[in-house]
């Protein structure tokens, strides 16, 4: 077995299947896809990649399987799924996922097409593994799929500690050692054993704090929204001749080069960190429900109307309406008094964190700095935002 030095987990020991999968193009491409995409424009040291994250997920999956005494063929399929779970990501990871979803109808964890008649699938089959079975685990299906993609998955455990480590913030530092030791299956459901309500709460709290300070930082959101609009224009450009299949297999630098050439007004801004500014930054309670749930086409129409009212070109206004706040981890199952219960029924902390998520939700409208005043007024009129129209400064 080979061992790879990791900045978070020390040494990650690879089995024969992992060694061969690591050399495939699909996995090596992840060296060139940053884990935190536009967050690195806020935290300069957050330059870690989905490649090292995948190694970390593999490592934690191996430890969890050992603690749960899962071995043989079942364990080998989980280990392979853990290492391959991110190969479906496009450039800039989650920042382009919505664009890819609209064009293909597939989520990043639907990797079946990447495992059939491909180098990666051939490696799996050479080791006696079923590519379809691995793809199902990556999608979170079945008992074992919960370990790779679920409320208590090892994916979450790794990215929280890894992202905290590389950004330099303390909020994602969870006790992943205890978490993987306390995992068990009860009637086919992955749970945390008795005495671990606080362990589950720590995972929930870490995610909430990382959301507020890292993942949803307003600068990252602005850059991500600009990147999505630029990607849409790249795919619509006849001169670029970039189809969605080429796009979803790009690395970060490939996309940046293409945007610089074919969508220079946004591409150059992203590259230089010359970002749009907030003209509107409105909380959930001050935004009409229809605007909170604004769909893609309606948001584009709103951008055109706001830009027209403010005397700008349509691409100079971006309306950014995130999905409604929610805490997936509140569905985590824990054992309390010998019974399996949901964390939200065993912890008073969950309701407080839900309230915090609602309080942190923001509708953003972005534009060039010199136009924020005009865009602010036009957006408030069009989107019917009530109350005092205070324009953000940053």
Secondary structure, 3 states (H helix, E strand, C coil): CEEEEECCCEEEEECHHHHHHHCCHHHHHHHHCECCHHHHHCCCCCCCEHHHHHHHHHHHHHHHHHHCCCCHHHHHHHHHHHHHCCCCCCCCHHHHHHHHHHHHCCCCCCCHHHHCCCHHHHHHHHCCCCHHHHHHHHCCCHHHHHHHCCCCCHHHHHHHHHHHHHHCCCCCCCCHHHHHHCEEEECCEEEECCCCHHHHHHHHHHHHHHHHHHHCCHHHHHHHHHHHHHHHHHHHCCCCCCCHHHHHCCCHHHHHHHHHHHCHHHHHHHHHCCCCEEEEEEEHHHCCHHHHCCCHHHHHHHHHHHHHHHCCCHHHEEEEECCCCCCHHHHCEEEECCEEEEHHHHCCHHHHHHHHHHHHCEEEEEECHHHHHHHHHHHHHHHCCCCCCCCCCC
